[in-house]
Amino acid sequence: MIKKIHVIYEDGVFKPTEPVNLPENSEVEFEVNVADASEQPSIADVYAVLENRYDSEQHDVAERHDEHQP
């Protein structure tokens, strides 16, 4: 079984960010994929998008929700 679980590494321990439904004492194997903070948008980036949306006078974002989808 393959299951993706998001975790935070803290105090030398990997801590899941959501409940994990596994039997007690289960052995698991995992591959570490470190998220690069530079790839994630900053709060300033988010506010810039919101400001552009507001300035466009098109306030109904649901109307254009697929605009930036691949």
C-alpha distances in whole Angstrom, upper triangle without the diagonal:
4,7,10,13,16,18,22,23,26,28,26,23,20,20,18,20,18,17,14,12,11,13,16,16,12,12,10,11,12,14,17,19,22,23,27,29,32,29,29,32,35,36,40,38,37,40,41,39,40,44,44,43,46,48,47,48,45,44,42,39,37,39,38,34,33,36,33,30,29
4,7,10,13,16,19,21,24,26,24,21,18,18,16,17,16,16,13,13,12,15,17,17,14,13,10,10,10,11,14,15,19,20,23,26,28,26,26,29,31,33,36,34,33,37,38,36,37,41,41,40,42,45,44,45,42,41,39,36,34,37,35,31,30,33,30,27,26
4,6,10,13,16,18,21,24,22,19,16,15,12,14,13,12,10,10,10,14,16,17,13,13,10,11,10,11,13,14,17,18,22,23,26,24,23,26,29,30,33,31,30,34,35,33,34,38,38,37,40,42,42,43,40,38,37,33,32,34,33,29,28,31,28,26,25
4,7,10,13,16,19,22,20,17,14,13,11,11,11,12,10,12,13,16,18,18,15,15,12,11,9,10,11,11,14,14,18,20,22,20,19,23,25,26,30,28,27,30,32,30,31,35,35,34,37,39,39,40,37,36,34,31,30,32,31,27,26,28,26,23,23
4,6,10,13,15,19,17,14,11,10,7,8,8,9,8,10,11,15,16,17,15,14,11,12,9,11,11,11,13,13,17,19,22,20,19,22,24,25,28,27,26,29,31,30,30,34,35,34,36,39,39,40,37,36,34,31,30,33,31,28,27,29,27,25,25
4,7,10,13,16,16,13,9,8,6,6,7,10,10,13,15,18,19,19,17,17,14,14,11,11,10,10,11,11,14,15,18,17,16,19,20,21,25,24,23,26,28,27,28,31,32,31,33,36,36,38,35,34,32,29,29,32,30,26,26,28,25,24,24
4,7,9,13,12,9,6,5,4,5,8,11,11,14,15,18,18,18,17,17,14,14,11,12,10,10,10,11,14,15,19,18,17,20,21,22,25,25,24,27,29,28,29,32,34,33,35,38,38,40,38,36,35,32,31,35,33,29,30,31,28,27,27
4,6,10,10,8,6,5,6,7,10,13,14,17,18,21,20,20,20,19,17,16,14,14,11,11,10,11,13,13,17,17,16,19,19,20,24,24,23,26,28,28,29,32,33,33,35,37,38,40,38,36,36,32,33,36,34,31,31,32,29,28,29
4,7,7,6,4,6,9,10,14,16,16,19,19,22,21,20,20,19,16,16,13,13,11,12,10,12,14,14,18,19,18,21,21,23,26,26,26,29,31,31,32,34,36,36,38,40,41,43,41,39,39,36,36,39,37,34,34,35,32,31,31
4,5,5,6,7,10,12,15,17,17,21,21,23,22,21,21,20,19,19,17,17,14,15,13,15,17,16,20,21,20,23,22,23,27,27,27,29,32,32,33,35,37,37,39,41,42,44,43,40,40,37,38,41,39,36,37,38,34,34,34
4,6,8,10,13,15,18,19,20,23,23,24,22,21,22,21,20,20,19,19,17,18,16,18,20,20,23,24,24,26,25,27,30,30,30,33,35,36,36,39,40,41,42,45,46,47,46,44,44,41,42,45,43,40,41,41,38,38,38
4,7,9,13,15,18,19,19,22,21,23,21,19,20,18,17,17,16,16,14,16,15,17,19,20,23,24,24,27,27,28,31,32,32,34,36,37,38,40,42,42,44,46,47,49,48,46,45,42,43,46,44,41,41,42,38,38,38
4,6,10,12,15,16,15,18,18,19,17,16,17,16,15,15,14,15,13,15,15,17,19,20,24,24,24,26,27,28,31,31,31,34,36,36,37,40,41,41,43,45,46,48,46,44,44,40,41,44,42,39,39,40,37,36,36
4,7,10,12,13,12,16,15,18,16,16,15,14,13,13,11,12,10,13,12,14,17,18,22,22,21,24,25,26,29,29,29,32,34,33,34,37,39,38,40,43,44,45,43,41,41,37,37,41,39,35,35,37,34,32,32
4,6,9,10,10,14,14,17,16,16,16,16,14,15,13,15,13,15,14,15,18,19,22,22,21,24,24,25,28,28,27,30,33,32,33,36,37,37,39,41,42,43,41,39,38,35,35,39,37,34,34,36,33,32,32
4,5,7,7,11,12,15,15,16,15,15,13,14,13,14,13,14,14,15,18,19,22,22,20,23,23,24,28,27,26,29,32,31,31,34,36,35,37,40,40,41,39,37,36,33,32,36,34,31,31,33,30,29,29
4,7,9,13,15,18,18,19,18,19,17,18,15,16,15,15,15,14,18,17,21,20,18,20,21,21,25,25,23,26,28,28,28,31,32,32,33,36,37,38,36,33,32,29,29,33,31,28,29,30,28,27,28
4,6,10,12,16,16,18,17,18,17,18,16,18,17,17,18,17,21,20,24,23,20,22,23,24,27,27,25,28,30,29,29,32,34,33,34,37,38,38,36,34,32,29,29,32,31,28,28,30,28,27,28
4,6,9,12,13,16,15,17,15,18,17,19,19,20,20,20,24,24,27,26,24,26,27,27,31,31,29,31,34,33,32,36,37,36,38,41,41,41,39,37,35,32,31,35,34,30,31,33,31,29,30
4,6,9,11,13,11,13,12,14,14,17,17,18,20,20,24,25,28,27,25,28,29,30,33,32,31,34,36,35,35,38,39,38,40,43,43,44,41,39,37,34,33,36,36,32,32,35,32,30,31
4,7,9,12,10,13,12,15,16,19,20,21,23,24,27,28,32,30,28,31,32,33,36,36,34,37,39,37,37,41,42,41,42,46,45,46,43,41,39,36,35,38,37,34,34,36,34,32,32
4,6,8,7,9,10,13,14,18,19,21,23,25,28,30,33,31,30,33,34,35,39,38,36,39,42,40,40,44,45,44,46,49,48,49,46,44,42,40,38,41,40,37,36,39,37,34,34
4,6,6,9,11,15,16,20,22,24,26,28,32,33,36,35,34,37,38,39,42,42,40,43,45,44,44,48,49,47,49,52,52,53,50,48,46,43,42,45,44,40,40,43,41,38,38
4,6,9,11,15,17,21,22,25,26,28,32,33,37,36,34,37,38,39,43,42,41,44,46,45,45,49,50,49,50,54,54,54,52,50,48,45,44,47,46,42,42,45,43,40,40
4,6,9,13,15,19,21,24,25,28,31,33,36,35,35,38,39,40,43,43,42,45,47,46,46,50,51,50,52,55,55,56,54,51,50,47,46,49,48,44,44,46,44,41,41
4,6,10,13,16,18,21,24,26,29,31,34,33,33,36,37,39,42,41,40,43,45,44,45,48,49,48,50,53,53,54,52,50,48,45,43,47,45,42,41,44,41,38,38
4,7,10,14,16,19,22,24,28,30,33,32,32,35,37,38,42,41,40,43,45,44,45,48,49,48,50,53,53,54,52,50,48,45,44,47,46,42,41,43,41,38,37
4,7,10,13,16,18,21,24,27,30,28,28,32,33,35,38,37,37,40,42,40,42,45,46,45,47,50,50,51,49,47,45,42,41,44,42,39,38,40,37,35,34
4,7,10,13,16,19,22,25,28,26,27,30,32,34,37,36,36,39,40,39,41,44,44,44,47,49,49,50,48,46,45,42,41,43,42,38,37,39,36,33,32
4,7,10,12,15,18,21,24,23,23,27,28,31,34,32,32,36,37,36,37,40,41,40,43,45,45,47,45,43,42,38,38,41,38,35,34,35,32,30,29
4,6,10,13,16,19,21,20,21,24,26,29,32,30,30,34,35,34,36,39,39,39,42,44,43,45,43,42,41,37,37,39,37,34,32,34,30,28,27
4,6,9,12,15,18,17,18,22,23,26,29,27,28,31,32,31,33,36,36,37,39,41,41,43,41,40,39,36,36,38,36,33,32,33,29,27,26
4,6,9,12,15,13,14,18,20,23,25,24,24,28,29,28,30,33,33,33,36,38,38,40,38,37,36,33,33,35,33,29,28,29,26,24,23
4,6,9,12,11,12,16,17,20,23,22,22,26,26,26,28,31,31,32,34,36,36,39,37,36,36,32,33,35,32,29,29,29,25,24,24
4,6,9,8,8,12,14,17,19,18,18,22,23,22,24,27,27,28,30,32,33,35,33,32,32,28,29,32,29,26,25,26,22,21,21
4,5,6,7,11,12,16,17,16,17,21,21,21,23,26,26,27,30,31,31,34,33,32,32,28,30,32,29,26,26,26,22,22,21
4,5,5,8,9,12,14,13,15,17,18,19,21,23,24,25,27,28,29,32,31,30,30,27,28,31,28,25,25,25,21,22,22
4,6,7,8,12,13,12,14,17,17,17,20,22,22,24,26,27,28,30,30,29,30,26,28,30,27,25,25,24,20,21,21
4,6,9,13,14,12,13,17,16,16,19,21,21,22,25,26,26,29,28,27,28,24,26,27,24,22,22,21,17,17,17
4,6,10,11,10,10,14,14,14,16,19,19,20,22,24,24,27,26,25,25,22,23,25,23,20,20,20,16,17,17
4,7,8,6,7,10,11,11,13,15,15,17,19,20,21,24,23,22,22,19,21,23,21,19,19,18,15,16,17
4,5,5,7,9,10,11,13,14,16,17,19,20,22,24,23,22,23,20,23,25,23,21,22,21,18,20,21
4,5,5,6,9,10,11,12,14,15,16,18,20,22,21,20,21,19,21,24,22,20,22,21,18,20,22
4,5,5,6,9,10,10,12,14,15,16,18,20,21,20,22,19,22,24,22,21,22,21,19,21,23
4,5,5,6,9,10,11,13,14,15,17,19,19,18,20,17,20,22,19,18,19,17,15,18,19
4,5,5,6,9,10,11,12,14,16,17,17,16,17,14,17,19,17,16,17,16,14,16,19
4,5,5,6,9,10,10,12,14,16,16,15,17,15,18,20,18,17,19,18,16,19,22
4,5,5,6,9,10,10,12,15,15,15,17,15,18,20,17,17,19,17,15,18,21
4,5,5,6,9,10,11,13,13,12,14,12,15,16,14,13,15,13,12,15,18
4,5,5,6,9,10,11,11,10,12,10,14,15,14,13,16,14,14,17,20
4,5,5,6,9,10,11,11,14,13,16,17,16,16,19,17,16,20,22
4,5,5,6,9,10,10,13,12,15,16,14,15,17,14,14,18,20
4,6,5,7,6,7,9,8,12,12,11,12,14,12,13,16,19
4,5,6,7,6,10,10,14,14,13,15,18,16,16,20,23
4,5,8,9,12,13,16,16,15,17,19,17,18,21,24
4,5,8,11,11,14,13,12,15,17,14,16,19,22
4,6,9,11,14,13,13,15,18,16,18,21,24
4,6,7,10,9,9,12,14,13,15,18,21
4,6,9,9,10,12,15,14,16,18,22
4,5,6,8,9,13,12,15,17,20
4,5,5,6,9,10,11,13,17
4,5,5,9,10,12,13,17
4,6,8,9,12,13,17
4,6,6,9,10,14
4,6,7,8,12
4,6,5,9
4,6,9
4,7
4
